[in-house]
Amino acid sequence: MVRRKDIVAALRTEIIEGIYKPGAVFPTRAELQKRFQTTPVTIQHAVDVLRRDGFVYSAARRATYVSQTPPHLFKYAMVFSNPQAVLDRPGSRFFQTLVTAAASYDGSEREPRKVAVFFSIDFERNNRESNAFLSSARAHCFAGCIFPEHPFVTGIARSPLCQVPGLPCVALMDSANDRIGAVSLDGDSFINKALDALAARKRKRLAVLSNLTDPSVQSLIFSGAARRNMSIRPYWWLAVSISAPQFAHNAVHLLFAPTQNERPDALLITDDNLLEYAIAGIIAAGMRVPDDLDVVAHCNFPCPGPGVVPVIRLGYDSRAIIKACIKNIDMQRKGNRPSTEVVQAVFEHELSWPDVSVTQINTTYLNAAPSFTLRNEQTKHRS
């Protein structure tokens, strides 16, 4: 007798290969029973698996149909190896905003894409969530995988997931390799646009507030400021760890204190985790924005970050990042080699997406995040 998993595999392959096209009427239970020479119970279980995985659906008292949006074409998986990178780690606004954008991403009316987020996918620990996810990937339940964390740092690049035939993968990293595509955030565009904005406002004395992990940008900012006839003293470069962002308040307060003989008239903040503390330091020093000082602050859009003074927000739109990841995956699925997509920095006024408030971002994230784990029975693959 034919096993249920073999029936599921055969029917799934026929849907993927287009023998049963999206929206088409699926064979009846009687037809399938006759074809596979098996019992009604086995056929019903097989159809239930296909329905659970999103390949078919049944209308009440009517036929079963192939899904209009089968998962191998319309469902993308965003994979995190460590939930603390999103939920608990200090300075995790980028990941939190990316998860929120994934939860609300729906492509277009013509092609409604969905991005499901999965935590704790760690193949080195061989946990239950990872094994269940790998089974789903092998069953073509995803159009592709998105890795927000660097796949060679987490080790997922060497995992069985990246060896699944026909499963395109893309990661947020500088450049693609033979197996994994890349979406890269253009740091040069951030620096140049920030300095151009400050130079256009006739600012001449630049200070920088950065985190301790990005010293590589220092030479680019120093040389860029010089080309725009802006001075930047070495002691106007402040570095604060995002694990203790509250110390940005003290550093900025001291930088702009009235007792200083020379104070900058421009401040570039390269990490939005430092923003609210820097603003508090500016206010404590008695500086007025934008009368005495212009501030360009990094932002993870569409979450603008807190602030009570008019700062110029510049950063990367997480929705554009997801869109670039999906584009990269789709190109791979069409037979192209993994490539590198570059996402440019944008100002807040350049965004073409609908505005989303901080409250909406936080509420969506807190409500949606728990449902993304593979502990949800609906996302487990058991065939």
C-alpha positions as CSV (number, residue, x, y, z in Angstrom):
1,M,0.0,0.0,0.0
2,V,1.2,3.5,-0.9
3,R,2.3,5.5,2.2
4,R,0.7,8.7,3.1
5,K,3.9,10.7,2.9
6,D,4.5,9.4,-0.6
7,I,1.1,10.5,-1.7
8,V,1.7,13.9,-0.2
9,A,5.1,14.2,-1.9
10,A,3.6,13.2,-5.3
11,L,0.7,15.7,-5.1
12,R,2.9,18.5,-3.8
13,T,5.4,18.0,-6.7
14,E,2.5,18.1,-9.2
15,I,1.3,21.4,-7.7
16,I,4.9,22.8,-7.7
17,E,5.5,21.7,-11.3
18,G,2.2,23.3,-12.4
19,I,0.3,20.2,-13.3
20,Y,-2.3,21.6,-10.9
21,K,-2.2,25.3,-11.3
22,P,-3.1,27.9,-8.6
23,G,-6.9,28.2,-8.3
24,A,-7.5,24.9,-10.2
25,V,-9.9,22.3,-9.0
26,F,-8.1,19.6,-7.1
27,P,-8.9,15.9,-7.8
28,T,-11.7,14.5,-5.6
29,R,-11.0,12.1,-2.7
30,A,-12.5,9.2,-4.8
31,E,-10.3,10.0,-7.8
32,L,-7.2,10.1,-5.5
33,Q,-8.2,6.9,-3.8
34,K,-8.5,5.1,-7.1
35,R,-5.3,6.5,-8.4
36,F,-3.2,5.5,-5.4
37,Q,-5.0,2.3,-4.6
38,T,-5.3,3.2,-0.9
39,T,-7.9,3.8,1.8
40,P,-10.2,6.9,2.2
41,V,-8.5,7.6,5.5
42,T,-5.1,7.7,4.0
43,I,-6.3,10.1,1.2
44,Q,-8.0,12.4,3.8
45,H,-4.8,12.6,5.9
46,A,-2.8,13.4,2.8
47,V,-5.2,16.2,1.7
48,D,-5.2,17.5,5.3
49,V,-1.4,17.8,5.2
50,L,-1.5,19.7,1.9
51,R,-4.2,22.0,3.3
52,R,-2.3,22.6,6.5
53,D,0.9,23.5,4.6
54,G,-1.1,25.9,2.3
55,F,-1.1,24.1,-1.0
56,V,-4.8,23.4,-1.2
57,Y,-8.0,24.7,0.4
58,S,-11.5,23.3,0.6
59,A,-14.7,25.4,0.2
60,A,-17.6,24.5,2.4
61,R,-19.6,21.7,0.8
62,R,-17.7,22.2,-2.4
63,A,-14.6,21.0,-4.1
64,T,-11.0,21.3,-3.0
65,Y,-8.9,23.8,-4.9
66,V,-5.2,24.5,-5.4
67,S,-4.3,27.6,-3.4
68,Q,-4.1,30.9,-5.3
69,T,-1.0,31.7,-3.3
70,P,0.9,28.4,-2.7
71,P,3.7,28.6,-0.2
72,H,6.5,27.7,-2.6
73,L,5.8,30.9,-4.5
74,F,4.4,33.3,-1.9
75,K,5.6,32.4,1.6
76,Y,9.1,33.6,2.7
77,A,10.8,32.6,5.9
78,M,12.8,35.1,8.0
79,V,15.1,33.0,10.1
80,F,16.7,34.0,13.4
81,S,19.1,31.6,15.2
82,N,18.9,33.4,18.5
83,P,15.7,35.0,19.8
84,Q,17.7,37.2,22.2
85,A,19.0,39.0,19.1
86,V,15.5,40.3,18.6
87,L,13.8,40.3,22.0
88,D,16.4,40.9,24.7
89,R,19.7,42.2,23.4
90,P,20.4,45.9,24.0
91,G,20.4,47.9,20.8
92,S,18.0,45.5,19.0
93,R,15.8,48.2,17.3
94,F,17.0,47.2,13.9
95,F,15.8,43.6,14.3
96,Q,12.6,44.6,16.1
97,T,11.7,47.0,13.3
98,L,12.6,44.3,10.7
99,V,10.3,41.8,12.4
100,T,7.5,44.3,12.6
101,A,7.8,45.1,8.9
102,A,7.8,41.4,8.1
103,A,4.6,40.9,10.0
104,S,2.9,43.6,8.0
105,Y,4.4,42.9,4.6
106,D,1.8,41.8,2.1
107,G,3.4,42.4,-1.3
108,S,0.7,43.6,-3.7
109,E,-2.9,42.8,-4.5
110,R,-1.8,40.9,-7.6
111,E,0.9,38.9,-5.7
112,P,0.2,38.9,-2.0
113,R,3.5,37.8,-0.5
114,K,3.8,36.8,3.2
115,V,6.9,36.7,5.4
116,A,6.8,34.4,8.4
117,V,9.4,34.9,11.1
118,F,11.0,31.9,12.9
119,F,13.2,32.1,16.0
120,S,15.6,29.6,17.6
121,I,16.6,27.9,14.3
122,D,19.9,26.5,15.5
123,F,21.1,23.4,13.7
124,E,24.2,23.1,15.9
125,R,22.0,22.4,18.9
126,N,19.7,20.1,16.9
127,N,16.6,21.4,18.6
128,R,13.0,20.5,17.8
129,E,12.2,23.8,16.2
130,S,15.1,23.5,13.8
131,N,14.3,20.0,12.8
132,A,10.6,20.9,12.2
133,F,11.6,24.0,10.2
134,L,14.0,21.9,8.1
135,S,11.3,19.4,7.3
136,S,9.0,22.3,6.1
137,A,11.8,23.7,4.0
138,R,12.4,20.3,2.3
139,A,8.6,20.0,1.7
140,H,8.8,23.3,-0.3
141,C,6.7,25.2,2.2
142,F,8.8,28.4,1.6
143,A,9.7,30.4,-1.5
144,G,13.0,31.1,0.2
145,C,14.8,32.0,3.4
146,I,15.9,35.4,4.7
147,F,18.8,35.6,7.2
148,P,18.9,38.9,9.1
149,E,21.9,37.8,11.1
150,H,25.1,37.1,9.3
151,P,24.9,33.4,8.2
152,F,28.6,32.6,8.7
153,V,28.6,34.1,12.2
154,T,25.6,32.1,13.3
155,G,26.7,29.0,11.4
156,I,23.5,28.6,9.5
157,A,25.4,28.9,6.2
158,R,27.0,25.6,7.0
159,S,23.7,24.0,8.1
160,P,21.5,21.4,6.2
161,L,19.1,24.3,5.5
162,C,21.4,25.9,3.0
163,Q,21.8,22.6,1.2
164,V,18.1,22.0,0.6
165,P,17.7,21.7,-3.2
166,G,15.7,24.5,-4.8
167,L,15.5,26.7,-1.7
168,P,16.9,30.2,-2.4
169,C,18.5,32.0,0.5
170,V,19.5,35.6,1.1
171,A,21.3,37.3,4.0
172,L,21.9,40.8,5.2
173,M,25.6,40.9,4.4
174,D,28.0,42.8,2.2
175,S,28.2,40.4,-0.8
176,A,26.8,37.2,-2.2
177,N,28.5,33.9,-2.5
178,D,27.7,30.8,-4.6
179,R,24.9,29.7,-2.4
180,I,23.5,32.7,-0.6
181,G,22.4,36.0,-2.0
182,A,23.1,39.3,-0.2
183,V,21.2,42.5,0.6
184,S,23.7,45.2,1.7
185,L,23.0,48.4,3.4
186,D,25.0,51.2,1.7
187,G,26.9,52.9,4.5
188,D,28.5,55.4,2.1
189,S,25.1,56.8,1.1
190,F,24.3,57.3,4.8
191,I,27.4,59.3,5.4
192,N,27.3,61.4,2.2
193,K,23.6,62.3,2.6
194,A,24.1,63.2,6.2
195,L,27.0,65.5,5.5
196,D,25.4,67.0,2.5
197,A,22.3,67.9,4.6
198,L,24.4,69.5,7.3
199,A,26.6,71.4,4.7
200,A,23.4,72.7,3.0
201,R,22.4,74.2,6.3
202,K,25.8,76.1,6.4
203,R,27.0,74.1,9.4
204,K,30.8,74.1,9.8
205,R,31.7,72.4,13.1
206,L,30.7,68.7,13.2
207,A,30.5,66.3,16.1
208,V,29.7,62.6,15.9
209,L,28.0,60.3,18.3
210,S,28.5,56.6,17.4
211,N,28.5,53.2,19.0
212,L,31.7,51.3,19.8
213,T,31.2,48.8,17.0
214,D,31.5,51.0,14.0
215,P,35.0,52.6,14.1
216,S,35.4,51.8,10.4
217,V,33.2,54.8,9.4
218,Q,35.5,57.3,11.2
219,S,37.9,57.9,8.3
220,L,35.0,58.2,5.9
221,I,33.3,60.9,8.0
222,F,36.5,62.8,8.6
223,S,37.4,62.9,4.9
224,G,33.8,63.7,3.9
225,A,33.6,66.6,6.4
226,A,36.9,68.0,5.1
227,R,35.6,67.9,1.5
228,R,32.7,70.0,2.6
229,N,34.8,72.5,4.5
230,M,33.5,71.3,7.8
231,S,35.9,70.9,10.8
232,I,35.7,67.9,13.2
233,R,37.9,67.8,16.2
234,P,39.1,64.4,17.3
235,Y,37.6,65.0,20.7
236,W,34.2,65.8,19.1
237,W,33.9,62.1,18.2
238,L,32.0,60.4,21.0
239,A,31.7,56.6,21.2
240,V,29.1,55.0,23.5
241,S,28.3,51.4,23.8
242,I,24.7,50.5,22.9
243,S,24.7,48.2,25.9
244,A,24.8,51.3,28.1
245,P,23.2,54.0,25.9
246,Q,22.3,56.2,28.9
247,F,25.9,57.5,29.0
248,A,25.2,59.3,25.7
249,H,23.4,61.8,27.8
250,N,26.5,62.7,29.9
251,A,28.8,62.8,26.8
252,V,26.6,65.1,24.8
253,H,25.8,67.3,27.7
254,L,29.5,67.8,28.3
255,L,30.1,68.4,24.5
256,F,27.7,71.2,24.3
257,A,28.0,72.6,27.8
258,P,28.1,76.5,28.0
259,T,31.5,76.3,29.6
260,Q,33.1,74.9,26.4
261,N,35.1,77.5,24.5
262,E,34.1,76.1,21.2
263,R,30.9,74.1,20.5
264,P,29.9,72.2,17.4
265,D,26.9,73.4,15.4
266,A,26.2,70.0,13.9
267,L,25.7,66.5,15.4
268,L,25.6,63.2,13.5
269,I,24.2,60.3,15.5
270,T,25.0,57.0,13.7
271,D,22.9,54.7,15.9
272,D,19.3,55.3,16.8
273,N,19.7,53.4,20.1
274,L,21.6,56.5,21.4
275,L,19.1,59.1,20.1
276,E,16.8,59.8,23.1
277,Y,19.8,60.0,25.5
278,A,21.6,62.4,23.1
279,I,18.6,64.6,22.9
280,A,18.3,64.7,26.6
281,G,22.0,65.8,26.8
282,I,21.3,68.5,24.2
283,I,18.4,69.9,26.2
284,A,20.4,69.8,29.5
285,A,23.1,71.8,27.8
286,G,20.6,74.5,26.8
287,M,21.1,74.1,23.1
288,R,18.2,74.9,20.8
289,V,17.5,72.7,17.7
290,P,17.7,73.9,14.9
291,D,18.7,77.4,16.0
292,D,22.0,76.6,17.6
293,L,22.5,73.1,16.3
294,D,21.3,70.7,13.5
295,V,21.1,67.0,14.3
296,V,21.1,64.2,11.7
297,A,20.1,60.9,13.4
298,H,20.2,57.4,12.2
299,C,16.7,55.8,12.0
300,N,15.3,52.3,11.3
301,F,12.2,53.2,9.3
302,P,9.3,53.0,9.6
303,C,9.9,53.4,13.3
304,P,11.1,57.0,13.7
305,G,12.4,56.7,17.2
306,P,11.6,58.9,20.1
307,G,12.4,62.6,20.2
308,V,11.2,66.0,21.3
309,V,13.4,68.2,19.1
310,P,13.3,68.5,15.3
311,V,16.1,66.1,14.2
312,I,16.7,65.1,10.6
313,R,16.1,61.4,10.4
314,L,18.1,59.3,7.9
315,G,18.4,55.6,7.7
316,Y,17.2,52.4,6.0
317,D,13.6,51.4,5.4
318,S,13.1,47.9,6.7
319,R,10.2,47.4,4.2
320,A,12.6,48.2,1.4
321,I,15.1,45.7,2.9
322,I,12.5,43.0,2.9
323,K,11.4,43.9,-0.7
324,A,15.1,43.6,-1.8
325,C,15.4,40.2,-0.1
326,I,12.2,38.9,-1.9
327,K,13.5,40.2,-5.2
328,N,16.8,38.4,-4.7
329,I,15.1,35.2,-3.8
330,D,12.7,35.4,-6.8
331,M,15.7,36.0,-9.2
332,Q,17.4,32.9,-7.8
333,R,14.2,30.8,-8.2
334,K,14.2,31.8,-11.9
335,G,17.6,30.2,-12.3
336,N,19.9,33.2,-11.7
337,R,23.0,33.0,-9.5
338,P,22.8,34.6,-6.1
339,S,23.5,38.3,-6.4
340,T,23.9,41.4,-4.2
341,E,21.2,44.0,-3.8
342,V,22.1,47.3,-2.3
343,V,19.7,49.4,-0.2
344,Q,20.4,53.1,-0.1
345,A,19.9,55.3,3.0
346,V,16.9,57.6,2.8
347,F,15.6,60.6,4.6
348,E,12.2,60.5,6.3
349,H,10.6,62.8,3.7
350,E,11.8,60.5,0.9
351,L,9.8,57.5,2.0
352,S,6.9,56.5,-0.3
353,W,5.4,54.1,2.2
354,P,2.5,55.0,4.5
355,D,3.6,56.5,7.8
356,V,3.6,54.2,10.8
357,S,3.7,55.6,14.3
358,V,6.0,54.4,17.1
359,T,3.0,53.2,19.0
360,Q,1.8,51.1,16.0
361,I,5.2,49.6,15.5
362,N,5.6,48.6,19.2
363,T,2.0,47.3,19.4
364,T,2.3,45.2,16.2
365,Y,5.7,43.8,17.3
366,L,4.6,42.8,20.8
367,N,1.4,41.3,19.6
368,A,2.8,39.4,16.6
369,A,6.2,38.2,17.7
370,P,5.1,35.2,19.9
371,S,3.0,33.7,17.1
372,F,6.1,33.4,14.8
373,T,7.8,30.6,16.6
374,L,7.5,27.0,15.4
375,R,5.8,26.1,18.7
376,N,2.6,27.2,16.8
377,E,1.0,23.9,15.8
378,Q,-0.1,25.3,12.5
379,T,3.5,25.9,11.3
380,K,4.8,22.4,12.2
381,H,5.4,19.9,9.3
382,R,4.6,16.4,10.2
383,S,4.3,14.6,6.9
